[in-house]
Amino acid sequence: MALTVLIGGARAGKSSLAARMGEMTGLPVTLVATAQAGDKEMEERIARHRAERLAHWTTIEEPLDLARALELAGPDCAVIVDCLTLWVTNLVFKDHDNEDIEQRAAAAADIATQREAPTFVVTNEVGSGVHPSSELGRRFRDLLGRVNAIWAQRAADAFLVVAGRTIPLDLPDRP
């Protein structure tokens, strides 16, 4: 069925929109949460996200093996992946190389497109901001851009989310 990618800046409303879209399907919802609490501030963010989730949702907390998490989600539920940005971060800090991460992204995106029920994927656009000053920052920006492109190319729909509003991202005409 349909894969939808929601991409935008931090705090732009992507997660809230994904939640609304998941609920609007009328199907049970499974949230695949990729965040890991590396510090107190992140612990608080995760706690806020947990508190905002609807009680009837199923949650799979999986920071690394996104393909497996998608396979574990029931075939008759809408899935929300929140988010690719943290998933890529987790893999980078576990010393995965770029090629491996891109291959994992393609494999997980392929699983998402083969699901019968809809999948909504949240990710950040980090390539439109300040040029990172460190090698790691530049690697992350470039890598997340490629991962986002992998997912968006497979998606039936992709939206840029800005201030809670969406702009459809269309595929260019192909010869």
Number of C-alpha atoms within 10 A of each C-alpha: 13 17 23 24 29 28 29 22 18 14 13 18 19 29 23 15 18 23 20 11 17 22 15 10 13 10 14 16 25 24 27 23 23 23 22 17 12 8 8 9 10 13 14 12 13 16 12 11 12 13 10 11 14 11 9 9 15 17 18 17 16 18 20 19 14 25 18 12 22 24 13 12 19 16 14 14 22 26 31 25 25 23 23 24 23 19 24 25 18 17 18 17 9 10 9 13 12 19 10 11 20 19 13 19 23 18 15 20 24 17 15 28 19 15 21 14 20 24 28 26 28 24 27 22 18 19 16 9 9 7 11 14 8 9 9 11 12 14 14 20 19 15 22 26 17 16 22 23 15 18 25 23 14 18 22 15 17 23 19 20 25 16 12 14 12 18 12 11 14 12 12 6 5 4 3
